[in-house]
Amino acid sequence: MDITPDQTVDASDLACPMPVIKTKQALDEMKVGEVLKMISTDPGSVSDIKAWTAKTGHELISREEYGDRYVFYIRKTK
């Protein structure tokens, strides 16, 4: 899947809950429909981001893994 993000947040080397906090802060500044790319090295962010997007209603478009990096694409829905 080829997704062009409107903004990227690199939360590498940050532990829980910082990847989720950085994601929320970035999405708060974005417009509805825009896509955020968030990069994390925290394995816990896989379940955290999935749960957070389900709770907030934002759309988790894609999750990819590259070695120790987890890349999430999230569309702001509201």
C-alpha positions, 0 to 999 in steps of 0.5 A: 500500500502506497500512502502519502502522509500529511505529517510524520511523527518519529516516536522512536526510542520513546516508551509507553505512553509517549508514542500515543501521546505524540500521535494525539498531539499531532492529530489534534493539529491536523485537519479531518481526512489528513493522514499521520505517519507515526514511527515507533520502536516500542513493541507495546505501541502495536496494541496501544495504537490499535486500542487508541484508534478504536477508542477515539474513532480515528482510522488505523489505515495500515501498520507495517514492521521494519525490523525494530520499527513499527510504522502506523498510518492513521487518518484523522476522522473528527 
